[in-house]
Amino acid sequence: MEKKSKVLIIGATGRLGYHLAKFSTEYCHPTFALIRDSSFNDPNKQQKLQSLSIAGVTFLKGSLEDEGSLMEAVKQVDVVICSIPSKQVLDQKLLIRVIKEAGCIKRFIPSEFGADPDKSQISDLDNNFYSRKSEIRRLIEAGGIPYTYICCNLFMSYLLPSLVQPGLKTPPRDKVTIFGDGNTKGVFVNSVDVAAFTISALDDPRTLNKVLYLRPPGNVCCMNELVEAWESKIGKKLEKINVSEEELLKKIKDTPYPENLEMVFIYSTFLKGDHTYFDIEPSSGVEGTQLYPHLKYTTISEHLDNLL
């Protein structure tokens, strides 16, 4: 049996990081998690830490700001996966330097887990949200560090629970706003499933130095399809309110950052088509459900059932 890579998870107490660590142990990888000292005393994180410990995860004390602890952790593993929040992506710069100096890492999976930052068409609206991720990519590539970038587009926990209605927490049952013509397709993936695809990819030579895109059948849909699916489930037609591209752009520009982020992502996904406007080039990218057809995943329809 082929030896499994040793994996370091950074951000293991977050939603995605927790699932990454759990799947890593489930797939029999010796798994380590870099944990801040303060996290051990945080009541919001103690249950996750206990669960990860029971699963067999080894905790290493340290942080992304502490070069010594980073070097000590990196030297113990073959693969590093970072899943810190998007607003903190530039905090990976020291980690990248340490990985390069250590010279032992076979694969680095940086904190992306969204739309492809190099394909974004909204750079004038997103307050450098995507350009920061692209900056991290260029540092990794310039350092000659082996990588896989995970582009899962939108998590199901974001926008989908409101049926893509800014400001709402639950799907509407009377009237719904359709942005643009409602025909541009976006992609939603459950965070648990993103973790399973990521761990499946970390030792796979087919994903080395490539982007792993997730476009699961059943999870690629436009607003019109989404609304139609919801109407079918609740047995009721909703009143449609159409908002044009110009109207949405005006609302985005009139609303301060970060309050306008939901609308920015709606514009990116369902008007500009940033998830789906391009074909995946085999020389630089692969699609996860084609590589790992055995992996089960939650569909949009199944997720909507849970919102009834």
N, C-alpha and C positions, 0 to 999 in steps of 0.2 A: 504494500500500500504506500502511495506517495506521501512523503512527509508534508504535513500541513504547515503553512506559514504562521509564524508568531505575529499577533496583531496588537497594535496599540490604538486604543480609541481615545480621542480627546473630545470632551463634551458628552461623556457617557451618562450624565445625570439629566441631560435634555431629552425631549421627546424622541427625536430621531436617534440620538446617540445611545440612549437606553436600548432601543430595539437593535441597533447595530451590535452592541456588546452581547446582547442575548443570543442573536443569530450566530455571532462569531463562535460562541461557546457551543451552541447547538450543532454547528457544522464542524465541531471538533478542532477548532483553532485554539492553541494556547493564547489566551486573551488577557490583555493588560489594559487598565484604564488610568489615565492621568487625572488625579483628583486634587483639587485645592484643599488645603488644611481646613478652611472655613466650612467646606461642604459637609464634613463629618459631624459638625454641630448644627447643621441646618435642618430643622424638622421637616421641611418640604422635600428634602433629598434623602433622608435617612431610610425611608421605606425602599426606594430604588436601590440604594447602596446595599441594603441587606439582601434584596432579591438578587442583585448581581453577584454578591459574595457567595450566596448559596449556589448560584449557577456555575461558579468556578472562576470568576473574574478576579485577577490579581490587581490590587490597588497600588499605584505608585504615587507618592505625594509630589506635587509640583504644579507648575502653571506655565502658560505661554510667555510670561514675562521673566521667568527664571531660567537662564541659559543652562546652569548646572544641572537642574532637575530634568530639563528637556534632553540634554545629552545623555544622561544616565538612563533615561527611559528609552530613547531611540536606539541605543546600543544593544538593548535586550530583545529587539524585535526585527521582523523582516518587512512588515507593512505598517504604515501609519495612516489612520483615517481620522480626519478632523471634521467635526460636525457642530462647530460653534455658530451662533446666530449670524445672519448675513451682515448686520451692521458692524460686526467685529472682524470681518474677513481680513482686514489688513494686519490684525494681530498675529497672523500666520507668518509674517516676514522673518521673525527670529527663528521660528520652527524650520522654515525652508533653509536658512543658513546652517542650522544645526544638522539637518538631514544631509546637506551637501558635505559638510565637514566630516560627519560620521562615516559616510561612504558605504553603509551596510544595508540601506533600504532598497528593497526590490520593487516596491510600489508605494507611491504616495497618492492618497485620495483626498484632495483638499475640500474645504467646506464650500460647496456650490449648491447642489441639490435644489435646482430651480430651472428656469429657462436658460438656454445657452447664452452666456453674456456676450460672446463674440457675434451672435446673430441678432442681438437686440436692435430695434429700430426706434427706441424712445430715449436716446441718450440726453436729449435736451429737457426731459421731463422728470427723470428718476432720481435726481440729486446724487448722481454718481453711483447708484445702487449696483449697476452692472459693470461700470468701468473699473470699480475696485476689484471685482472678481476677475476681470480680464487682466488687471495688473498682476494679480497673484499667479495667473496662468503663465504670463510672460516671465516672471521670476523663476518659476519651476522649470520652464523650458530652457531658459538661459543657463540655469544651474546644471542642466543635463540630468535631472532627476526623473526616474521612470514614474509615469503617472497614469491614472485613469480619472477622467472627469465624469461625474454623474449628473446628467440633466434629466430630472424627473418632471420638470415643468411645475405645475401647482399641486400642493398637498390637498387632499380632500377636506382637510380641516379648515381650509382657507377659501372663502367665497362660495364654495359649493353648499354649505349649510344654509345660506341665505338665497340660494338660486341666483347667485351673482347680483344681489341687490345691495348696494352700498348702505351701510348703517344698520342693516337688519341682522338678526341673529338666527332667525328661523325662516323657512321658505314662506312666501306669501300665499294667501288662499283667496284673495279677491282680485288684485291687480298686480301686474308685473311690468317692469321696465325692460325693454329690448334695446340694446345699444347697437347703433348702426343698422345694417339690414338683418342682423341675427344669424348670418350664414357662415361666419368665419369660425373655424374650429380651434378649440383649445384642448388641453390635456390635463386630467386630474389623476393622481395616484395616491393611494393610502400610504402613510409614512411607514407602517409595518412592512408593506410590500416593497417600498424603496429600500429598506434595510436588507430584505432577503435578496433582492437583485444585486445590491452592492457587495454583500459578502460572497455571493456566487461568483462575482467578477474578479475578486482580488487576486486569485491565483491563475486566472484564465489568460493564456497568451494571446487570445483573440481580442482582449480589451486593453492590452499594453500600449501605452502612449496613444490612446484613443478616447473619444467621448462615448460614453454609454448613454444612449437616449432611451427613454421609456415612453413608448406610445402604445399602450396595451389596447387591443381590440375591445370595444365596449367602453373605453374611457377617453376616446377622442370624439368630441361632439361640439356642435355650435349651440348658441343660446336658444334658437328655435327648437332644436331637438331636445334640449334640456327642459324647456318649458312644456313641450308636448309630453315628455315622459312624466313630468310631475302632474300635469293635468290628468293623464291617464290613471295615475295612482290615486288621486283624490276624487276622481270622478266628476270633475268640474272644469269648465273653461274659464280662464282668467282674462280680465280686461287687459289689453296690451297698450302700453304707452311707449311710443318710439322716441328715442333720443338720438339725434344725429351726431356724427363725428365732430362737427363744429361745436355743437352744444356741450358735448362731453369735454372737449378740449378747453372750452371757456370755463367750465366748472372746475377742472383740474387747476387751471392757472389762477382762478379766483380763490382757491382753497389753499391755505398754507401747508407746507410739508411738516410733519408726516401725515397730517389728517387726510391728505389727498391720495395716499398710497393705494388704497383699494381701487380708486378710479383709474390711477396710473396703470395698475396691473390689468384692469378690465380693458383699458385702451390697448395695451400691449398685446393681450391675449385674443380678445374678441373683435378688435377692429384692425390692428396691424397684422395679426396672425403670427406672432413671434414664435409660437410653438410648432407651427406646421407649414409655414410658407416655403420652406426649403426641403429638398430631398437629402437624405443622409448619404454622405459620400463614403463609400467603403474604405477609402484610403485613410480617413480620419475619424470615422464613427461607425458604431454598430447599434442595433436595436435590441434591447434586453429580452423582450418576449420571444424574439426569434432565436436568440442564443440559448435561452432557458425556458423552453416551452412547457417543461414539467412544473414550473412554479405557478401555484394558484395565486390569484389576486382578487381583491374586492373590485367589483365593477361599479360604475356610476349608478346603475339601476339598483344594485344591492345597497349602496350607501343611501340612496333616496328612500328606500324602504325603511331604513332606521330613523328617518326624519318624520315619518307619518305619526 
